[in-house]
Amino acid sequence: MKRYLFILCCFFTFISCKEDPLITFKETSITDGNNSAVEVNIPLAEGDTPAVNSINSIIKNKVIASLQIGEYDDDSKIETIKKSIDAFNQEFDAFKNDFPDSDRHWEAQIDGDIMYQSESLISIALTSYMDTGGAHGNLNISFLNFNAKTGKLIANTDLFNDKKAFFKLAKTYYQNNIDEKDAVFDSENFVLPANIGYTEDGIILLYNTYEIAAYSAGTIEFTIPYDDVNSLLVFDTTQ
């Protein structure tokens, strides 16, 4: 009986170690109370582990870079989102001093969403919109794919076990889903986008404004269902 209980305890210990709990996220809002035109809403991982700290550091640095106006030297590197908002406001104040008669107002908003999460991979989308008085605002979407075990970013090339086969599959979906009159290149000059991520429905490929089309076309995206792409994924969604 004691031997049976010992084996049973070992079994459940093994299972609990094998099935690591998912990293939890909390929606975090960061604004400047004096300037509601600057707003950041992003998911940040909870806890104090190397993986959590790595994920949060990468997300925060991405937000800081998105809010940056102009160039900074190494001595003036901004290390927090709050300081990046302050720097954004300072740039606007300088603009108003140089052009006191201008009625233009600057605006910046960054939103983050978890597109997909498993024990091995986390895909997060960061949507950044910035208007600093030009002809139109600038919208940019970035996909961040994290190794859930280490918190490190996964390069697009490391998402697939057969890169040539994925390229061929993606090209086929591009041909079937994209209205080519809006695209700068035709299917024969197809290139993969900078943004490739996981969603609940499949692998999404997204081209930002100007990446392959005119501004009027906006973002261009299509999704490859998992049934067609799972065999090519390093992080298999069936596991």
C-alpha positions in Angstrom: 0.0 0.0 0.0 2.8 2.4 0.9 4.6 1.6 -2.4 1.4 2.3 -4.3 0.9 5.7 -2.6 4.5 6.5 -3.3 4.2 5.8 -7.0 0.9 7.8 -7.1 2.5 10.8 -5.5 5.4 10.6 -7.9 3.0 10.4 -10.8 1.1 13.6 -9.8 4.3 15.4 -9.0 5.6 14.6 -12.5 2.3 15.8 -14.1 2.3 19.1 -12.1 5.9 19.7 -13.1 5.3 18.9 -16.8 2.2 21.1 -17.1 3.5 24.6 -16.2 0.8 27.2 -15.5 0.3 29.8 -18.1 1.8 33.2 -17.5 -0.9 35.6 -16.4 -1.3 39.2 -17.8 -2.8 42.3 -16.4 -4.1 45.2 -18.5 -2.0 48.3 -17.6 -2.9 51.9 -18.5 -0.3 54.6 -18.4 -1.2 58.2 -19.2 -0.1 61.7 -18.4 -2.8 63.3 -16.2 -2.1 66.7 -17.8 -2.4 65.4 -21.4 -5.1 62.8 -22.1 -4.0 62.8 -25.8 -1.2 60.4 -24.8 -2.5 57.0 -23.7 -0.9 53.6 -23.4 -2.9 50.4 -22.7 -0.8 47.3 -22.7 -0.8 43.8 -21.1 2.0 43.2 -18.8 2.9 39.8 -17.4 2.5 39.2 -13.6 5.1 37.8 -11.4 8.9 38.0 -10.9 10.5 35.3 -13.0 13.2 35.7 -15.7 10.6 34.9 -18.4 8.1 37.5 -17.0 10.8 40.2 -16.6 12.0 39.6 -20.2 8.5 39.8 -21.7 7.7 43.0 -19.8 11.0 44.6 -20.7 10.6 43.9 -24.4 7.0 45.2 -24.4 8.0 48.4 -22.5 11.0 49.1 -24.8 8.7 48.7 -27.8 6.3 51.2 -26.4 9.1 53.6 -25.6 10.5 53.4 -29.1 7.0 54.0 -30.6 6.6 57.2 -28.7 10.1 58.5 -29.6 10.2 61.7 -31.6 13.6 62.5 -33.2 16.9 60.9 -32.1 18.3 60.6 -28.6 22.0 60.0 -27.7 23.0 57.2 -25.4 23.2 59.6 -22.4 19.6 60.6 -22.7 18.2 57.2 -23.3 14.6 56.9 -21.9 14.1 53.9 -19.7 10.4 54.1 -18.6 7.1 54.6 -20.5 6.2 57.5 -18.2 9.4 59.3 -19.1 8.7 58.6 -22.8 5.3 60.3 -22.5 7.0 63.3 -20.8 9.5 63.5 -23.6 6.7 63.3 -26.2 4.9 66.2 -24.4 8.2 68.2 -24.3 8.5 67.8 -28.0 5.0 69.1 -28.5 5.7 72.1 -26.2 8.8 72.9 -28.3 6.7 72.7 -31.4 4.2 75.1 -30.0 7.0 77.5 -29.1 8.3 77.4 -32.6 4.9 77.7 -34.2 2.6 79.6 -31.7 -0.1 80.2 -34.3 -0.5 76.6 -35.1 -3.8 75.0 -33.9 -2.5 71.4 -34.5 -2.7 69.0 -31.5 -0.5 66.0 -31.2 -2.0 62.6 -30.3 -0.5 59.2 -29.4 -2.2 56.0 -28.4 -0.7 52.5 -28.0 -2.9 49.4 -27.3 -1.7 45.9 -26.8 -3.7 42.6 -27.1 -2.8 39.0 -26.5 -3.6 37.2 -29.8 -2.6 33.7 -28.7 -1.2 32.0 -25.6 -0.1 28.5 -24.9 2.5 26.8 -22.6 5.1 27.3 -25.3 4.3 30.5 -27.1 2.7 33.9 -26.6 1.7 36.2 -29.4 1.0 39.9 -28.6 -0.1 42.7 -31.0 0.9 46.3 -30.3 -1.1 48.9 -32.2 0.5 52.3 -32.2 -1.2 55.5 -33.6 0.6 58.8 -33.6 -0.5 62.1 -35.0 2.1 64.9 -34.8 0.5 67.3 -37.2 1.2 65.8 -40.6 -1.3 65.2 -43.4 -2.5 62.1 -41.5 -1.7 60.1 -38.5 0.7 57.1 -38.5 -0.7 53.7 -37.7 1.7 50.8 -37.0 1.0 47.3 -35.8 3.7 45.0 -34.4 3.5 41.3 -33.6 5.7 40.1 -30.7 6.1 36.3 -30.5 7.5 35.2 -27.1 8.9 31.9 -26.0 6.7 31.3 -23.0 9.4 29.3 -21.2 12.2 31.9 -21.5 10.4 35.1 -22.3 12.7 35.8 -25.3 11.5 37.0 -28.6 11.1 34.4 -31.4 12.3 35.5 -34.8 9.9 34.9 -37.7 12.4 32.5 -39.2 12.4 30.4 -36.0 8.6 29.9 -36.1 8.8 27.3 -39.0 10.5 24.0 -39.4 10.4 24.3 -43.2 10.8 27.9 -44.2 10.6 27.3 -48.0 7.4 25.3 -47.6 5.9 28.1 -45.5 6.9 30.7 -48.0 5.2 28.7 -50.8 2.1 28.3 -48.7 1.9 31.9 -47.7 2.4 33.0 -51.4 -0.6 30.8 -52.3 -2.8 32.4 -49.7 -1.6 35.8 -50.7 -2.7 35.1 -54.3 -6.1 33.9 -53.1 -6.9 36.5 -50.6 -5.3 39.8 -51.7 -6.8 42.1 -54.3 -3.6 42.7 -56.4 -4.7 46.1 -57.6 -3.9 47.5 -54.2 -0.5 45.8 -53.9 2.8 47.4 -54.9 4.2 44.0 -55.9 2.5 41.2 -57.8 2.5 37.6 -56.6 5.7 36.8 -58.5 7.6 39.3 -56.4 6.0 38.1 -53.1 7.8 38.7 -49.9 6.8 37.7 -46.3 5.7 40.6 -44.1 7.6 41.8 -41.0 4.6 40.8 -38.9 3.7 37.1 -38.5 1.8 35.9 -35.5 -0.4 33.3 -33.9 -4.1 33.7 -33.4 -6.9 31.4 -32.3 -7.8 30.8 -36.0 -4.4 30.4 -37.5 -1.2 32.1 -38.5 -1.8 35.8 -39.4 0.4 37.7 -41.8 0.1 41.5 -41.7 1.6 44.2 -43.9 1.6 47.7 -42.4 0.7 50.8 -44.4 3.2 51.5 -47.1 4.8 48.1 -46.7 3.4 46.8 -49.9 0.7 49.2 -50.9 -0.3 52.9 -51.0 -1.5 54.7 -47.8 -5.1 54.5 -49.0 -5.0 50.6 -48.9 -4.3 50.7 -45.1 -3.0 47.5 -43.5 -3.3 44.3 -45.5 -3.6 40.9 -43.8 -4.6 37.3 -44.3 -4.8 34.2 -42.1 -3.6 30.7 -42.8 -5.7 28.2 -40.9 -3.9 25.8 -38.6 -5.2 22.8 -40.5 -3.0 23.9 -43.4 0.0 25.1 -41.6 0.4 23.1 -38.4 2.9 20.6 -39.9 5.2 23.5 -40.7 5.2 25.1 -37.2 7.9 24.7 -34.6 5.4 25.6 -31.9 2.6 23.2 -32.9 -0.9 24.2 -31.7 -2.0 20.6 -31.5 0.2 19.9 -28.6 
